[in-house]
Amino acid sequence: MIERYTFENIKKVFENPEYVGWEAQRVLFDLKHRGAGIDVMGEDWDNLILLDACRYDYFEDQNTIPGDLSSVISHGGSSWEFMEGNFVGQQFHDTVYVTANPHTGKLDDDVFHTVEPLYIDAWSDEHGTVLPEDVVEATLRVHESYPNKRLVVHFMQPHRPYLGEIEKELQRQHNIGGFNRYLAYSDEAPTTVSFSKLIENGEVPVEKAQSAYRETLDIVLDQVEGLVDRLPGKSVVSADHGEMLGERIMPFTSPKFGHSHQYIRNETLYRVPWLELPTSERR
């Protein structure tokens, strides 16, 4: 922790006073949860279903899929941090990774038996993401090809860009871009409006953004329920990380939205659902 207190980090305090609150949260989180991140690949499952940026509290409130629900601490507060903590430097040749998340492109080729990169093969230009129904279709096809392999299935929802009627309304009002499908191969950011900035600047009400997130979570959960009903074996539904949805790090500071804030490390971003579904058969 000492290495963070360099001249550059002290300088950040003067450039942005909120950095003090971020640093305090980091320290408290590390003291409470150091070493507590779950090793998802070491757990007992045949199908691991990952929802992207899915908070535990929203999942607990909206999920209707039957099973044993608990919360766990993720290795990451963002997708790549999650992948670094669970996949990088290891080999899982008993597993096929079906993924809509473009960060997967940063992984070495020999981590999994094979990777199905839906961010390349099933991208929706209209929505700027991979739709959940396309993830379901690809997963069932992959299972037919590799019936004896474990499956990691990584949906992009409820991560932005959102889906549903509220998102359509927001899109009409603001030119909000989709996800960058090439982020693993290019450092260039898309020239679109930052949804997080629109919220943090007060141009989009926090309550409307939260409703859009809830609507998207309902949409992807409906698809997940249909998928796990058709996949044999033991299924677990979890998430790579959580999401800030308008919380304030300290009183009187601006609300934070998203999960790309480099210095924020708290339970909102790292506590995720772990839903074990009942099963009578194993692969």
C-alpha positions, -999 to +999 in steps of 0.1 A: +000+000+000+029+023+007+040+025-030+008+043-038+018+073-017+041+088-043+043+124-054+020+117-083-007+103-060-004+131-035-007+155-065-040+139-073-055+150-040-050+186-049-063+180-085-094+162-072-103+163-035-126+133-040-095+112-043-092+112-005-125+094-002-116+070-030-084+061-012-101+057+021-125+032+006-097+013-011-078+010+023-110-002+042-119-026+014-085-042+013-083-045+051-116-063+052-114-085+021-077-090+013-074-125-001-111-131-001-118-130-038-134-162-051-115-185-075-144-191-099-126-218-119-119-238-087-156-240-078-179-269-085-200-264-117-205-276-152-218-243-166-207-209-152-230-181-164-215-147-160-235-115-162-214-084-169-215-055-143-243-072-123-246-060-087-256-085-060-283-063-045-301-057-078-298-094-087-312-104-053-342-082-058-350-091-094-339-127-099-366-154-102-344-184-111-347-209-083-315-219-065-292-212-036-282-176-037-253-161-018-229-132-024-191-135-031-163-111-035-150-110-071-113-108-081-122-078-101-141-045-101-139-045-139-139-072-166-102-073-173-093-073-136-117-102-131-100-121-160-065-114-147-075-127-113-092-159-126-078-168-160-044-152-168-014-175-165-035-206-161-048-234-184-084-247-184-085-272-213-116-288-199-135-256-205-149-237-234-154-199-230-184-185-248-180-148-245-196-115-256-170-095-237-143-079-259-117-079-231-114-117-237-092-108-268-064-099-244-061-135-231-035-159-244-047-185-268-039-215-246-060-205-215-091-224-225-098-255-247-113-229-271-129-195-270-160-185-289-156-148-294-192-135-299-180-099-299-165-108-333-190-133-346-224-121-333-220-083-328-251-062-332-241-029-349-276-015-341-273-020-304-235-017-300-232-050-281-240-088-283-276-095-276-284-120-249-305-142-272-275-146-295-254-157-265-280-183-257-281-196-293-243-198-295-240-216-262-264-243-272-245-248-304-212-250-286-225-275-261-235-298-290-200-295-303-183-300-270-207-320-248-181-331-223-165-297-217-173-273-189-188-240-202-181-204-191-208-183-207-202-145-205-232-123-213-226-085-217-258-074-199-267-057-177-236-037-188-243-007-209-255-002-236-288-010-220-317-027-237-354-020-235-378+009-238-360+033-214-328+029-234-346+037-266-358+069-250-323+078-238-309+071-272-334+095-288-323+122-264-286+116-264-262+102-289-250+074-266-226+049-282-223+012-277-194-008-264-160-008-281-157-043-296-121-037-306-108-026-272-085-056-269-067-046-302-068-008-301-063+020-275-085+044-295-117+052-276-149+055-296-160+091-304-193+088-287-210+104-257-200+090-223-231+078-206-214+079-172-205+116-178-241+124-188-252+111-154-224+125-133-230+159-150-267+158-142-279+156-179-295+122-173-314+116-140-298+089-119-332+073-113-337+069-151-303+053-155-311+029-126-344+020-142-327+013-175-302-010-157-331-028-140-349-033-173-318-047-189-312-070-160-347-084-164-341-089-201-309-109-196-322-129-167-351-141-188-326-153-214-304-169-188-334-188-173-342-203-207-306-213-212-300-231-179-333-250-185-317-265-217-281-271-204-274-304-186-252-304-155-248-281-126-252-244-135-240-214-115-251-178-123-226-151-112-210-119-124-175-106-132-180-074-112-206-049-100-216-014-110-218+021-095-253+034-100-253+069-086-237+063-052-216+090-036-182+080-023-184+107+003-212+131+014-215+162-009-195+146-037-207+139-072-225+106-078-205+079-096-217+057-124-201+028-140-170+008-130-141+024-148-131+047-120-094+037-116-092+045-079-126+033-066-125-001-048-155-010-027-182-036-022-205-021-047-180-030-074-167-063-060-196-080-043-215-102-069-242-129-069-234-166-067-266-186-076-262-224-075-290-241-094-304-275-083-296-304-106-300-342-106-274-348-134-238-339-139-217-338-171 
